[in-house]
């Protein structure tokens, strides 16, 4: 079975990026991190990529709002295509993807979010969880669609909310599960075991000879 190529979009420190780099290096996923792209020139994620020998690029977003300009999106598409990526993974990428990028990589873009979606999409997730008094939070890997954290769910992990938890403590405990299930989702995609029907992602029992993007 061939290894797929993954392109990462990141805006911050890139801890999930590092987890995928480590999983790839250790042979835990049939995937290579081919390129990392950031909308911030000073993102730690770019430093992590370069230290790991991964091609790293800054793309100017050309605006302060949450959306990329068409020109920035075109540049990201060009870089991902040149790297011949099979799958795009968002790792703390703080921009909303436009329709062109979503169409170009239809059903080949995934994201990790630190809650049990559909609860608490968007920002300040653990603050909301603590304010609502939920007993469980967690993490979700999902396909990306035109909404914010609204795409079909691939895998989830529940994390109990404990007495005395702060935003920082809960976030750190969830982060360990994020690292685990993101690698799991990438491997399921690489094995061709993901099938979308409506909003439901079915995990097929047996791996296929081709990667997941050919089977959706």
Secondary structure in CASP SS format (residue, H / E / C, confidence):
PFRMAT SS
TARGET T0000
AUTHOR 0000-0000-0000
METHOD secondary structure of the structure
MODEL  1
X C 1.00
X C 1.00
X C 1.00
X E 1.00
X E 1.00
X E 1.00
X E 1.00
X E 1.00
X E 1.00
X E 1.00
X C 1.00
X C 1.00
X C 1.00
X C 1.00
X H 1.00
X H 1.00
X H 1.00
X H 1.00
X H 1.00
X H 1.00
X H 1.00
X H 1.00
X H 1.00
X H 1.00
X H 1.00
X C 1.00
X C 1.00
X C 1.00
X C 1.00
X C 1.00
X E 1.00
X E 1.00
X E 1.00
X E 1.00
X E 1.00
X E 1.00
X E 1.00
X E 1.00
X C 1.00
X C 1.00
X C 1.00
X C 1.00
X C 1.00
X H 1.00
X H 1.00
X H 1.00
X H 1.00
X H 1.00
X H 1.00
X H 1.00
X H 1.00
X C 1.00
X C 1.00
X C 1.00
X E 1.00
X E 1.00
X E 1.00
X E 1.00
X C 1.00
X C 1.00
X C 1.00
X C 1.00
X C 1.00
X C 1.00
X C 1.00
X C 1.00
X E 1.00
X C 1.00
X C 1.00
X H 1.00
X H 1.00
X H 1.00
X H 1.00
X H 1.00
X H 1.00
X H 1.00
X H 1.00
X H 1.00
X H 1.00
X H 1.00
X H 1.00
X H 1.00
X C 1.00
X C 1.00
X C 1.00
X C 1.00
X E 1.00
X E 1.00
X E 1.00
X E 1.00
X E 1.00
X C 1.00
X C 1.00
X C 1.00
X C 1.00
X E 1.00
X C 1.00
X C 1.00
X H 1.00
X H 1.00
X H 1.00
X H 1.00
X H 1.00
X H 1.00
X C 1.00
X C 1.00
X C 1.00
X C 1.00
X E 1.00
X E 1.00
X E 1.00
X E 1.00
X E 1.00
X C 1.00
X C 1.00
X C 1.00
X C 1.00
X C 1.00
X C 1.00
X C 1.00
X C 1.00
X C 1.00
X C 1.00
X C 1.00
X H 1.00
X H 1.00
X H 1.00
X H 1.00
X H 1.00
X H 1.00
X H 1.00
X H 1.00
X C 1.00
X C 1.00
X C 1.00
X E 1.00
X E 1.00
X E 1.00
X E 1.00
X E 1.00
X E 1.00
X E 1.00
X E 1.00
X C 1.00
X C 1.00
X C 1.00
X C 1.00
X C 1.00
X C 1.00
X C 1.00
X C 1.00
X C 1.00
X E 1.00
X E 1.00
X E 1.00
X E 1.00
X E 1.00
X E 1.00
X E 1.00
X E 1.00
X C 1.00
X C 1.00
X C 1.00
X C 1.00
X C 1.00
X C 1.00
X H 1.00
X H 1.00
X H 1.00
X H 1.00
X H 1.00
X H 1.00
X H 1.00
X H 1.00
X H 1.00
X H 1.00
X H 1.00
X H 1.00
X H 1.00
X H 1.00
X H 1.00
X H 1.00
X H 1.00
X H 1.00
X H 1.00
X H 1.00
X H 1.00
X H 1.00
X H 1.00
X H 1.00
X C 1.00
X C 1.00
X C 1.00
X E 1.00
X E 1.00
X E 1.00
X E 1.00
X C 1.00
X C 1.00
X E 1.00
X E 1.00
X E 1.00
X E 1.00
X C 1.00
X C 1.00
X C 1.00
X C 1.00
X C 1.00
X C 1.00
X C 1.00
X C 1.00
X H 1.00
X H 1.00
X H 1.00
X C 1.00
X C 1.00
END
